[in-house]
Amino acid sequence: MQSVLDNIEAIRKEKHVKQEVIAAELGIKQSSYSSFITRGSDITFSRLSRISSILGVPVVDIITYPEHYIPEAQADLCPYCQEKDRTIQHLNHYIELLEVRLSFPKSKS
């Protein structure tokens, strides 16, 4: 089983997204992003959620890559699966909103 970081890189390459693009969206330098990936660092859920949004894939698909949580071939056949996918997408959206609302500006000391 591949690590989540390996999966992120595989999906990034598959979608032809440059490291610079992800780094810019995360507000970090490309070298920092590359170092983060190659070090095999632990990844927080908030960062994983943000990267999944940048790549346009659900978090669960990053975790289960190369499998899809809802196989594309079955998406039209399974209304229950479609509803679960919509729920996951909504939850990911709410998590992002909460992260923004809970982000307080750093106080100047």
Kinemage of the C-alpha trace (Angstrom):
@kinemage 1
@onewidth
@group {chain A} dominant
@subgroup {mainchain}
@vectorlist {calphas} color= white
{ca met a 1} P 0.000 0.000 0.000
{ca gln a 2} L 1.319 3.364 -0.981
{ca ser a 3} L 1.568 6.217 1.459
{ca val a 4} L -0.793 9.155 1.234
{ca leu a 5} L 2.092 11.372 0.113
{ca asp a 6} L 2.937 8.939 -2.704
{ca asn a 7} L -0.722 8.998 -3.690
{ca ile a 8} L -0.781 12.810 -3.727
{ca glu a 9} L 2.222 12.876 -6.030
{ca ala a 10} L 0.785 10.199 -8.324
{ca ile a 11} L -2.504 12.097 -8.637
{ca arg a 12} L -0.675 15.399 -9.113
{ca lys a 13} L 1.347 13.928 -11.975
{ca glu a 14} L -1.700 12.195 -13.445
{ca lys a 15} L -3.536 15.534 -13.521
{ca his a 16} L -0.444 17.385 -14.835
{ca val a 17} L -0.431 19.816 -11.907
{ca lys a 18} L 2.963 21.305 -11.137
{ca gln a 19} L 4.356 21.323 -7.620
{ca glu a 20} L 4.582 25.108 -7.906
{ca val a 21} L 0.802 25.333 -8.312
{ca ile a 22} L 0.087 23.272 -5.205
{ca ala a 23} L 2.737 25.128 -3.230
{ca ala a 24} L 1.315 28.513 -4.240
{ca glu a 25} L -2.200 27.426 -3.245
{ca leu a 26} L -0.851 26.242 0.114
{ca gly a 27} L 1.039 29.513 0.586
{ca ile a 28} L 4.459 27.865 0.686
{ca lys a 29} L 7.498 27.698 -1.591
{ca gln a 30} L 7.829 24.907 -4.133
{ca ser a 31} L 11.004 23.732 -2.396
{ca ser a 32} L 9.096 23.458 0.894
{ca tyr a 33} L 6.364 21.427 -0.770
{ca ser a 34} L 8.908 19.149 -2.440
{ca ser a 35} L 10.761 18.674 0.840
{ca phe a 36} L 7.492 17.915 2.641
{ca ile a 37} L 6.681 15.188 0.098
{ca thr a 38} L 10.152 13.632 -0.095
{ca arg a 39} L 10.705 13.590 3.684
{ca gly a 40} L 7.665 11.386 4.121
{ca ser a 41} L 6.238 13.821 6.654
{ca asp a 42} L 2.996 13.225 8.484
{ca ile a 43} L 0.160 15.155 6.905
{ca thr a 44} L -2.607 16.862 8.829
{ca phe a 45} L -6.182 16.361 7.749
{ca ser a 46} L -6.560 20.074 7.043
{ca arg a 47} L -3.588 20.017 4.660
{ca leu a 48} L -4.818 16.787 3.056
{ca ser a 49} L -8.247 18.373 2.631
{ca arg a 50} L -6.724 21.480 1.050
{ca ile a 51} L -4.594 19.429 -1.356
{ca ser a 52} L -7.595 17.314 -2.327
{ca ser a 53} L -9.462 20.509 -3.146
{ca ile a 54} L -6.551 21.800 -5.237
{ca leu a 55} L -6.357 18.511 -7.137
{ca gly a 56} L -10.137 18.306 -7.483
{ca val a 57} L -10.476 14.862 -5.915
{ca pro a 58} L -12.173 13.712 -2.713
{ca val a 59} L -9.913 13.073 0.281
{ca val a 60} L -11.029 9.450 0.332
{ca asp a 61} L -9.793 8.972 -3.249
{ca ile a 62} L -6.350 10.208 -2.246
{ca ile a 63} L -6.291 7.706 0.598
{ca thr a 64} L -7.539 4.793 -1.526
{ca tyr a 65} L -5.619 5.686 -4.710
{ca pro a 66} L -5.437 4.173 -7.306
{ca glu a 67} L -8.910 2.876 -6.425
{ca his a 68} L -11.849 5.250 -6.274
{ca tyr a 69} L -14.202 5.181 -3.330
{ca ile a 70} L -17.007 5.201 -5.859
{ca pro a 71} L -15.678 3.563 -9.015
{ca glu a 72} L -16.382 5.835 -11.977
{ca ala a 73} L -17.827 2.912 -13.939
{ca gln a 74} L -20.408 2.332 -11.189
{ca ala a 75} L -21.258 5.948 -10.390
{ca asp a 76} L -24.215 5.979 -12.770
{ca leu a 77} L -25.450 2.630 -11.505
{ca cys a 78} L -25.576 3.277 -7.792
{ca pro a 79} L -27.748 6.149 -6.493
{ca tyr a 80} L -26.810 5.250 -2.910
{ca cys a 81} L -23.123 5.609 -3.794
{ca gln a 82} L -23.797 8.906 -5.529
{ca glu a 83} L -25.526 10.217 -2.395
{ca lys a 84} L -22.596 9.105 -0.225
{ca asp a 85} L -20.198 10.901 -2.560
{ca arg a 86} L -22.265 14.100 -2.402
{ca thr a 87} L -22.297 13.855 1.398
{ca ile a 88} L -18.510 13.477 1.481
{ca gln a 89} L -18.107 16.460 -0.846
{ca his a 90} L -20.402 18.567 1.356
{ca leu a 91} L -18.521 17.536 4.484
{ca asn a 92} L -15.201 18.451 2.844
{ca his a 93} L -16.668 21.840 1.947
{ca tyr a 94} L -17.895 22.422 5.518
{ca ile a 95} L -14.497 21.438 6.898
{ca glu a 96} L -12.875 24.041 4.660
{ca leu a 97} L -15.361 26.690 5.814
{ca leu a 98} L -14.728 25.829 9.455
{ca glu a 99} L -10.979 25.994 8.937
{ca val a 100} L -11.348 29.500 7.500
{ca arg a 101} L -13.632 30.625 10.330
{ca leu a 102} L -11.364 29.159 13.000
{ca ser a 103} L -8.249 30.755 11.538
{ca phe a 104} L -7.495 33.708 13.708
{ca pro a 105} L -4.928 36.307 12.651
{ca lys a 106} L -1.692 35.971 14.555
{ca ser a 107} L -1.397 38.675 17.158
{ca lys a 108} L 1.590 40.972 17.011
{ca ser a 109} L 3.603 40.642 20.168
